[in-house]
Amino acid sequence: MHESLTIGQLSTRSGVAPSALRYYERLGLIRAERTGGNQRRYARTELRRVAFVRISQQVGISLEEIREALDSLPASRMPSAEDWARLSATWRERLNEKIRLMTKLRDDLDGCIGCGCLSLQRCTLYNPGDSLAGEGPGARLVLPREAAEPTPTP
């Protein structure tokens, strides 16, 4: 393997613990080849995949979804900028919704937490008389309607 990295080198370069790298490999998120002595060797391109996994996790993407996305990248060559753009486009709407929700939460809670009085006259989360109960469970004023819907259980 040309310009390969040991698990320690990949860990140092990526900032991810070796145990997490082994876990990522077991899940199929990254790939390693083995030496004659059964030691892992990673192509330098795996650094980009590890970074993608870590960033995706930080914004709430599950490891299963990350694996599916990485599986869509070409295995026969290094992914191009177009490949990465196509992959990111699949999550764009979802990420925009997360940004909208986090912005709303930040803006709505600033006044409530900032003043400390939890004033019902100014509270943007106040639901007098539980008037929103008819719309279903959850934080109806903050979450998008479909996200507030309970997930049916089989």
Summary of the structure (lengths in Angstrom):
residues: 154
radius of gyration: 22.0
end to end distance: 47.3
largest distance: 71.1
contacts: 345
relative contact order: 0.08
helix: 55%
strand: 5%
